[in-house]
Protein backbone atom coordinates (compact mmCIF):
# COMPACT_ATOMS: atom_id res chain seq x y z
CA UNK A 1 0.00 0.00 0.00
CA UNK A 2 1.50 3.31 -1.04
CA UNK A 3 1.36 6.10 1.46
CA UNK A 4 0.99 9.62 0.10
CA UNK A 5 0.97 12.89 1.97
CA UNK A 6 -0.83 16.21 1.44
CA UNK A 7 -1.35 17.39 -2.13
CA UNK A 8 -0.04 20.60 -3.72
CA UNK A 9 2.23 21.72 -0.90
CA UNK A 10 5.80 21.10 -1.97
CA UNK A 11 8.24 23.83 -2.99
CA UNK A 12 9.87 21.78 -5.75
CA UNK A 13 10.52 23.62 -9.01
CA UNK A 14 12.21 22.38 -12.16
CA UNK A 15 13.48 24.39 -15.13
CA UNK A 16 13.47 22.14 -18.22
CA UNK A 17 15.43 24.80 -20.14
CA UNK A 18 18.44 24.39 -17.82
CA UNK A 19 18.24 20.57 -17.69
CA UNK A 20 21.10 18.75 -19.41
CA UNK A 21 19.38 15.37 -19.23
CA UNK A 22 21.97 13.59 -17.06
CA UNK A 23 19.19 11.82 -15.19
CA UNK A 24 20.89 11.95 -11.81
CA UNK A 25 17.73 13.34 -10.19
CA UNK A 26 15.81 10.25 -11.30
CA UNK A 27 18.40 8.14 -9.46
CA UNK A 28 18.70 10.01 -6.17
CA UNK A 29 15.00 10.68 -5.63
CA UNK A 30 13.64 8.09 -3.17
CA UNK A 31 10.04 8.62 -4.30
CA UNK A 32 10.18 8.49 -8.07
CA UNK A 33 9.26 12.16 -8.53
CA UNK A 34 11.31 12.45 -11.74
CA UNK A 35 11.44 10.26 -14.82
CA UNK A 36 13.37 10.34 -18.09
CA UNK A 37 11.16 10.66 -21.13
CA UNK A 38 13.04 10.62 -24.41
CA UNK A 39 16.28 12.04 -22.98
CA UNK A 40 14.39 14.71 -21.08
CA UNK A 41 13.58 14.81 -17.41
CA UNK A 42 10.01 15.37 -16.33
CA UNK A 43 8.29 15.64 -12.98
CA UNK A 44 5.91 12.70 -12.96
CA UNK A 45 4.84 12.55 -9.31
CA UNK A 46 5.17 15.93 -7.71
CA UNK A 47 3.02 15.19 -4.66
CA UNK A 48 5.34 12.33 -3.69
CA UNK A 49 8.17 14.82 -3.10
CA UNK A 50 9.32 14.99 0.53
CA UNK A 51 11.67 17.93 -0.02
CA UNK A 52 14.81 16.04 1.03
CA UNK A 53 16.84 18.11 -1.41
CA UNK A 54 18.85 15.24 -2.94
CA UNK A 55 17.88 16.17 -6.51
CA UNK A 56 18.66 19.86 -6.22
CA UNK A 57 22.03 19.26 -4.53
CA UNK A 58 23.04 16.74 -7.16
CA UNK A 59 21.83 18.63 -10.21
CA UNK A 60 25.01 19.79 -11.97
CA UNK A 61 22.99 22.29 -14.04
CA UNK A 62 21.11 23.79 -11.07
CA UNK A 63 17.85 23.11 -12.88
CA UNK A 64 16.06 22.04 -9.70
CA UNK A 65 15.15 24.14 -6.71
CA UNK A 66 13.50 22.98 -3.53
CA UNK A 67 13.22 24.40 -0.05
CA UNK A 68 14.71 21.32 1.62
CA UNK A 69 14.31 20.37 5.24
CA UNK A 70 13.02 17.86 7.73
CA UNK A 71 9.35 16.89 7.61
CA UNK A 72 9.08 16.49 11.36
CA UNK A 73 6.44 18.16 13.55
CA UNK A 74 8.66 18.18 16.64
CA UNK A 75 11.46 19.85 14.65
CA UNK A 76 9.11 22.52 13.31
CA UNK A 77 7.73 23.25 16.78
CA UNK A 78 11.30 23.56 18.10
CA UNK A 79 12.03 25.93 15.21
CA UNK A 80 9.00 28.07 16.16
CA UNK A 81 10.00 28.18 19.81
CA UNK A 82 13.68 28.94 19.29
CA UNK A 83 13.00 31.19 16.31
CA UNK A 84 15.53 29.28 14.23
CA UNK A 85 15.35 26.84 11.37
CA UNK A 86 13.52 23.56 12.01
CA UNK A 87 16.22 21.15 13.05
CA UNK A 88 16.41 17.45 13.75
CA UNK A 89 18.32 18.25 16.91
CA UNK A 90 15.27 18.29 19.14
CA UNK A 91 17.28 19.12 22.22
CA UNK A 92 19.02 22.05 20.59
CA UNK A 93 22.36 22.14 18.81
CA UNK A 94 24.45 21.83 21.97
CA UNK A 95 22.82 18.74 23.40
CA UNK A 96 22.60 15.35 21.80
CA UNK A 97 19.38 15.00 19.87
CA UNK A 98 16.83 12.33 20.60
CA UNK A 99 15.32 12.02 17.16
CA UNK A 100 16.69 10.72 13.87
CA UNK B 1 32.66 -5.71 16.21
CA UNK B 2 36.14 -6.12 14.82
CA UNK B 3 37.94 -9.38 14.35
CA UNK B 4 41.23 -8.05 15.59
CA UNK B 5 44.10 -5.94 14.46
CA UNK B 6 43.90 -7.13 10.87
CA UNK B 7 47.54 -7.01 9.96
CA UNK B 8 48.27 -9.71 12.49
CA UNK B 9 46.19 -12.30 10.69
CA UNK B 10 44.90 -11.12 7.33
CA UNK B 11 47.30 -10.32 4.56
CA UNK B 12 44.59 -8.21 2.97
CA UNK B 13 45.65 -4.91 4.31
CA UNK B 14 49.33 -5.63 4.68
CA UNK B 15 50.15 -5.02 1.07
CA UNK B 16 48.70 -1.62 1.65
CA UNK B 17 51.69 0.33 2.83
CA UNK B 18 50.12 3.70 3.34
CA UNK B 19 50.83 2.70 6.95
CA UNK B 20 47.38 3.47 8.26
CA UNK B 21 45.91 0.56 10.08
CA UNK B 22 42.85 -0.94 8.46
CA UNK B 23 40.60 -3.17 10.49
CA UNK B 24 38.97 -6.16 8.86
CA UNK B 25 35.42 -6.56 10.05
CA UNK B 26 33.23 -9.62 10.17
CA UNK B 27 30.02 -9.92 8.15
CA UNK B 28 28.24 -11.81 10.91
CA UNK B 29 26.76 -10.22 13.98
CA UNK B 30 27.45 -11.39 17.51
CA UNK B 31 24.85 -11.69 20.27
CA UNK B 32 26.09 -8.44 21.74
CA UNK B 33 25.59 -6.68 18.36
CA UNK B 34 22.00 -7.91 18.30
CA UNK B 35 21.41 -6.97 21.92
CA UNK B 36 22.88 -3.54 21.17
CA UNK B 37 20.50 -3.11 18.23
CA UNK B 38 17.54 -4.03 20.42
CA UNK B 39 18.62 -1.58 23.11
CA UNK B 40 18.96 1.42 20.79
CA UNK B 41 15.59 0.64 19.20
CA UNK B 42 14.15 1.21 22.67
CA UNK B 43 16.19 4.36 23.12
CA UNK B 44 18.91 3.14 25.50
CA UNK B 45 22.27 4.76 24.75
CA UNK B 46 20.97 5.57 21.30
CA UNK B 47 23.02 8.70 20.79
CA UNK B 48 26.27 7.02 21.80
CA UNK B 49 25.96 3.94 19.58
CA UNK B 50 28.77 4.51 17.14
CA UNK B 51 31.88 3.09 15.55
CA UNK B 52 35.14 4.84 14.88
CA UNK B 53 35.06 6.68 11.52
CA UNK B 54 37.68 5.59 9.00
CA UNK B 55 38.53 2.86 6.54
CA UNK B 56 37.58 -0.78 7.15
CA UNK B 57 38.07 -3.94 5.11
CA UNK B 58 35.51 -6.65 4.38
CA UNK B 59 37.07 -9.94 3.25
CA UNK B 60 40.42 -9.46 1.51
CA UNK B 61 40.07 -6.37 -0.64
CA UNK B 62 42.82 -5.21 -2.98
CA UNK B 63 43.37 -2.04 -4.98
CA UNK B 64 40.57 -2.90 -7.38
CA UNK B 65 37.96 -3.67 -4.72
CA UNK B 66 34.94 -1.38 -4.54
CA UNK B 67 34.69 1.31 -1.87
CA UNK B 68 31.38 1.64 -0.04
CA UNK B 69 30.71 4.78 1.98
CA UNK B 70 28.51 4.83 5.08
CA UNK B 71 27.79 6.47 8.45
CA UNK B 72 29.23 5.67 11.88
CA UNK B 73 25.92 4.77 13.55
CA UNK B 74 26.67 1.24 14.74
CA UNK B 75 23.21 -0.01 13.77
CA UNK B 76 23.89 1.19 10.20
CA UNK B 77 27.40 -0.25 10.22
CA UNK B 78 26.11 -3.64 11.40
CA UNK B 79 23.32 -3.84 8.81
CA UNK B 80 25.80 -2.88 6.09
CA UNK B 81 28.57 -5.36 6.95
CA UNK B 82 26.02 -8.14 7.40
CA UNK B 83 24.82 -7.58 3.85
CA UNK B 84 28.35 -7.90 2.44
CA UNK B 85 29.12 -11.52 3.34
CA UNK B 86 31.48 -13.20 0.89
CA UNK B 87 32.51 -9.89 -0.67
CA UNK B 88 35.88 -8.21 -0.75
CA UNK B 89 35.48 -4.48 -0.41
CA UNK B 90 36.45 -1.36 1.49
CA UNK B 91 34.17 0.53 3.84
CA UNK B 92 34.75 4.23 4.27
CA UNK B 93 32.88 5.24 7.42
CA UNK B 94 32.15 8.96 7.79
CA UNK B 95 31.77 10.72 11.12
CA UNK B 96 28.06 11.48 11.41
CA UNK B 97 28.09 11.60 15.19
CA UNK B 98 26.38 8.22 15.38
CA UNK B 99 23.42 9.23 13.21
CA UNK B 100 22.10 7.12 10.31
CA UNK B 101 22.90 8.03 6.70
CA UNK B 102 19.59 9.61 5.72
CA UNK B 103 19.13 11.85 8.75
CA UNK B 104 22.82 12.76 8.74
CA UNK B 105 22.61 13.67 5.04
CA UNK B 106 19.61 15.88 5.84
CA UNK B 107 21.66 17.64 8.52
CA UNK B 108 24.71 17.82 6.27
CA UNK B 109 27.00 15.80 8.57
CA UNK B 110 26.98 13.01 5.99
CA UNK B 111 28.15 15.61 3.52
CA UNK B 112 30.58 16.53 0.80
CA UNK B 113 33.00 18.19 3.26
CA UNK B 114 33.18 15.20 5.59
CA UNK B 115 33.56 12.77 2.69
CA UNK B 116 36.39 14.70 1.10
CA UNK B 117 38.29 15.16 4.37
CA UNK B 118 37.77 11.52 5.40
CA UNK B 119 39.18 10.42 2.04
CA UNK B 120 42.27 12.51 2.62
CA UNK B 121 42.64 11.36 6.21
CA UNK B 122 42.47 7.67 5.32
CA UNK B 123 44.67 8.02 2.25
CA UNK B 124 42.01 6.32 0.16
CA UNK B 125 43.58 7.44 -3.12
CA UNK B 126 46.66 5.35 -2.29
CA UNK B 127 44.68 2.35 -1.10
CA UNK B 128 42.71 1.84 -4.28
CA UNK B 129 43.82 2.14 -7.87
CA UNK B 130 40.38 2.91 -9.29
CA UNK B 131 38.61 6.22 -8.82
CA UNK B 132 35.10 5.26 -7.87
CA UNK B 133 32.96 5.49 -4.70
CA UNK B 134 29.67 3.77 -4.02
CA UNK B 135 27.43 5.90 -1.85
CA UNK B 136 24.10 4.95 -0.36
CA UNK B 137 21.35 6.66 -2.33
CA UNK B 138 19.98 8.18 0.88
CA UNK B 139 23.27 10.02 1.31
CA UNK B 140 22.36 12.18 -1.70
CA UNK B 141 20.67 14.99 0.31
CA UNK B 142 24.12 15.68 1.80
CA UNK B 143 26.57 14.73 -0.93
CA UNK B 144 26.89 16.65 -4.19
CA UNK B 145 28.41 14.03 -6.49
CA UNK B 146 29.75 16.51 -9.04
CA UNK B 147 31.46 18.44 -6.20
CA UNK B 148 33.16 15.27 -4.96
CA UNK B 149 34.34 14.47 -8.48
CA UNK B 150 35.71 17.96 -8.93
CA UNK B 151 37.56 17.98 -5.62
CA UNK B 152 38.87 14.42 -5.41
CA UNK B 153 38.81 12.98 -8.90
CA UNK B 154 36.63 10.18 -7.59
CA UNK B 155 33.45 9.35 -9.43
CA UNK B 156 30.40 8.95 -7.18
CA UNK B 157 27.91 6.18 -7.90
CA UNK B 158 24.72 6.22 -5.91
CA UNK B 159 23.92 2.66 -4.86
CA UNK B 160 20.57 1.31 -3.73
CA UNK B 161 18.54 2.63 -0.79
CA UNK B 162 18.79 -0.59 1.22
CA UNK B 163 22.01 -2.40 2.15
CA UNK B 164 20.45 -5.78 1.32
CA UNK B 165 20.36 -4.76 -2.39
CA UNK B 166 24.07 -3.88 -2.62
CA UNK B 167 25.20 -7.29 -3.85
CA UNK B 168 22.49 -7.35 -6.51
CA UNK B 169 23.44 -3.82 -7.50
CA UNK B 170 27.11 -4.72 -7.92
CA UNK B 171 26.47 -7.98 -9.78
CA UNK B 172 24.14 -6.13 -12.15
CA UNK B 173 27.10 -3.91 -13.10
CA UNK B 174 26.22 -1.03 -10.78
CA UNK B 175 22.64 -0.87 -12.00
CA UNK B 176 19.78 -0.37 -9.58
CA UNK B 177 16.25 -1.46 -10.34
CA UNK B 178 13.41 0.97 -9.71
CA UNK B 179 12.51 -0.93 -6.53
CA UNK B 180 16.05 -0.53 -5.22
CA UNK B 181 15.73 3.25 -5.61
CA UNK B 182 12.41 3.64 -3.85
CA UNK B 183 11.96 4.25 -0.14
CA UNK B 184 9.18 2.27 1.46
CA UNK B 185 7.41 2.47 4.77
CA UNK B 186 6.34 -1.09 5.46
CA UNK B 187 4.61 -2.43 8.54
CA UNK B 188 7.98 -3.74 9.73
CA UNK B 189 9.66 -0.36 9.11
CA UNK B 190 6.99 1.27 11.24
CA UNK B 191 7.06 -1.41 13.94
CA UNK B 192 10.77 -0.96 14.70
CA UNK B 193 10.19 2.79 15.09
CA UNK B 194 7.24 2.50 17.46
CA UNK B 195 9.23 1.97 20.70
CA UNK B 196 10.84 5.40 20.20
CA UNK B 197 7.34 6.89 19.96
CA UNK B 198 5.92 4.92 22.86
CA UNK B 199 8.75 5.23 25.40
CA UNK B 200 9.00 9.05 25.37
CA UNK B 201 5.19 9.32 25.40
CA UNK B 202 5.00 7.07 28.46
CA UNK B 203 7.77 9.02 30.18
CA UNK B 204 5.38 11.97 30.19
CA UNK B 205 2.23 9.94 30.80
CA UNK B 206 3.36 8.11 33.93
CA UNK B 207 4.07 11.19 36.11
CA UNK B 208 0.79 12.77 34.98
CA UNK B 209 -1.09 9.59 35.91
CA UNK B 210 0.65 9.60 39.29
CA UNK B 211 -0.35 13.22 39.90
CA UNK B 212 -3.97 12.51 38.90
CA UNK B 213 -4.19 9.54 41.26
CA UNK B 214 -2.73 11.66 44.07
CA UNK B 215 -5.30 14.36 43.36
CA UNK B 216 -8.00 11.74 43.93
CA UNK B 217 -7.40 12.30 47.65
CA UNK B 218 -9.19 15.63 47.61
CA UNK B 219 -11.42 15.19 44.57
CA UNK B 220 -15.18 15.33 44.84
CA UNK B 221 -15.33 12.72 42.16
CA UNK B 222 -12.12 10.68 41.86
CA UNK B 223 -10.78 9.30 38.60
CA UNK B 224 -11.50 5.61 38.30
CA UNK B 225 -10.29 2.69 36.19
CA UNK B 226 -12.29 3.77 33.14
CA UNK B 227 -10.77 7.27 33.20
CA UNK B 228 -7.24 5.90 33.55
CA UNK B 229 -7.86 3.36 30.78
CA UNK B 230 -9.27 6.04 28.47
CA UNK B 231 -6.19 8.21 29.01
CA UNK B 232 -3.49 5.55 28.63
CA UNK B 233 -5.42 4.05 25.71
CA UNK B 234 -5.36 7.42 23.95
CA UNK B 235 -1.58 7.58 24.41
CA UNK B 236 -1.16 4.07 22.99
CA UNK B 237 -3.56 4.91 20.14
CA UNK B 238 -1.55 7.96 19.10
CA UNK B 239 1.96 6.63 19.59
CA UNK B 240 1.60 2.94 18.71
CA UNK B 241 -1.62 2.07 16.89
CA UNK B 242 -1.72 5.02 14.50
CA UNK B 243 1.86 4.43 13.28
CA UNK B 244 1.21 0.71 12.85
CA UNK B 245 -2.14 1.11 11.07
CA UNK B 246 -1.05 4.23 9.14
CA UNK B 247 -2.04 3.14 5.59
CA UNK B 248 -5.40 1.78 6.71
CA UNK B 249 -6.70 4.86 8.53
CA UNK B 250 -8.61 7.38 6.38
CA UNK B 251 -7.08 10.82 5.73
CA UNK B 252 -3.62 12.06 4.75
CA UNK B 253 -2.70 14.21 7.74
CA UNK B 254 -1.15 12.20 10.59
CA UNK B 255 -3.04 14.22 13.19
CA UNK B 256 -6.36 13.47 11.48
CA UNK B 257 -5.54 9.77 11.42
CA UNK B 258 -4.61 9.85 15.11
CA UNK B 259 -7.70 11.85 16.01
CA UNK B 260 -10.03 9.44 14.20
CA UNK B 261 -8.52 6.41 15.91
CA UNK B 262 -8.49 8.19 19.29
CA UNK B 263 -12.13 9.20 18.88
CA UNK B 264 -13.05 5.62 18.01
CA UNK B 265 -11.21 4.41 21.10
CA UNK B 266 -12.71 6.89 23.58
CA UNK B 267 -16.27 6.66 22.27
CA UNK B 268 -16.17 2.85 22.25
CA UNK B 269 -14.75 2.64 25.75
CA UNK B 270 -17.17 5.17 27.21
CA UNK B 271 -20.14 3.55 25.47
CA UNK B 272 -19.21 0.09 26.71
CA UNK B 273 -18.70 1.46 30.22
CA UNK B 274 -22.08 3.26 30.07
CA UNK B 275 -20.47 6.64 30.58
CA UNK B 276 -22.83 8.57 28.38
CA UNK B 277 -25.57 8.34 30.99
CA UNK B 278 -26.88 11.31 32.95
CA UNK B 279 -24.54 12.42 35.70
CA UNK B 280 -21.49 11.44 33.68
CA UNK B 281 -22.01 13.76 30.75
CA UNK B 282 -19.61 16.55 31.72
CA UNK B 283 -16.75 14.15 32.35
CA UNK B 284 -17.42 12.09 29.23
CA UNK B 285 -17.70 15.17 27.02
CA UNK B 286 -14.40 16.38 28.45
CA UNK B 287 -12.79 13.05 27.62
CA UNK B 288 -14.20 13.02 24.10
CA UNK B 289 -12.64 16.44 23.55
CA UNK B 290 -9.29 15.87 25.28
CA UNK B 291 -8.20 12.31 24.55
CA UNK B 292 -8.61 12.14 20.75
CA UNK B 293 -6.77 15.49 20.60
CA UNK B 294 -3.94 13.88 22.56
CA UNK B 295 -3.85 10.92 20.14
CA UNK B 296 -3.81 13.41 17.25
CA UNK B 297 -0.83 15.26 18.70
CA UNK B 298 1.17 12.09 19.32
CA UNK B 299 0.35 10.79 15.83
CA UNK B 300 1.48 14.09 14.34
CA UNK B 301 4.88 13.59 15.97
CA UNK B 302 5.31 10.43 13.91
CA UNK B 303 5.77 12.62 10.81
CA UNK B 304 9.39 12.96 11.93
CA UNK B 305 9.90 9.21 11.72
CA UNK B 306 8.01 8.69 8.49
CA UNK B 307 9.81 8.36 5.17
CA UNK B 308 7.51 10.44 3.01
CA UNK B 309 6.37 13.68 4.69
CA UNK B 310 7.68 16.99 3.37
CA UNK B 311 8.40 19.93 5.69
CA UNK B 312 5.96 22.09 3.70
CA UNK B 313 3.28 19.46 4.17
CA UNK B 314 3.96 19.05 7.88
CA UNK B 315 3.83 22.84 8.33
CA UNK B 316 0.47 22.98 6.59
CA UNK B 317 -0.85 20.08 8.65
CA UNK B 318 0.29 21.75 11.86
CA UNK B 319 -1.15 25.15 10.99
CA UNK B 320 -4.50 23.50 10.53
CA UNK B 321 -4.52 20.96 13.31
CA UNK B 322 -2.61 22.57 16.18
CA UNK B 323 -5.23 25.27 16.89
CA UNK B 324 -7.93 22.58 16.96
CA UNK B 325 -5.84 20.26 19.13
CA UNK B 326 -5.10 23.07 21.59
CA UNK B 327 -8.69 24.31 21.81
CA UNK B 328 -10.11 20.82 22.26
CA UNK B 329 -7.50 19.96 24.89
CA UNK B 330 -8.04 23.12 26.94
CA UNK B 331 -11.83 22.85 26.84
CA UNK B 332 -11.80 19.11 27.52
CA UNK B 333 -9.23 19.53 30.28
CA UNK B 334 -11.31 22.19 32.04
CA UNK B 335 -14.45 20.05 31.83
CA UNK B 336 -12.60 17.06 33.24
CA UNK B 337 -11.10 19.04 36.11
CA UNK B 338 -14.44 20.65 37.01
CA UNK B 339 -16.07 17.23 37.09
CA UNK B 340 -13.12 15.84 39.04
CA UNK B 341 -12.99 18.52 41.72
CA UNK B 342 -16.59 19.63 42.05
CA UNK B 343 -18.77 16.96 40.39
CA UNK B 344 -21.28 15.03 42.41
CA UNK B 345 -20.56 11.37 42.68
CA UNK B 346 -23.44 9.11 41.80
CA UNK B 347 -22.50 6.54 44.38
CA UNK B 348 -22.70 8.82 47.41
Interface residues (C-beta under 8 A of the other chain):
Chain A: X1 X2 X3 X4 X5 X6 X7 X9 X10 X11 X24 X27 X28 X29 X30 X31 X32 X48 X49 X50 X51 X52 X53 X54 X55 X57 X58 X60 X67 X68 X69 X70 X71 X72 X73 X74 X75 X76 X77 X86 X87 X88 X89 X96 X97 X98 X99 X100
Chain B: X43 X46 X47 X48 X99 X100 X103 X104 X105 X106 X107 X137 X138 X140 X141 X142 X143 X144 X145 X146 X158 X161 X176 X178 X181 X182 X183 X185 X196 X200 X246 X247 X248 X252 X253 X254 X300 X301 X303 X304 X305 X306 X307 X308 X309 X310 X311 X312 X313 X314 X315 X316 X317 X318
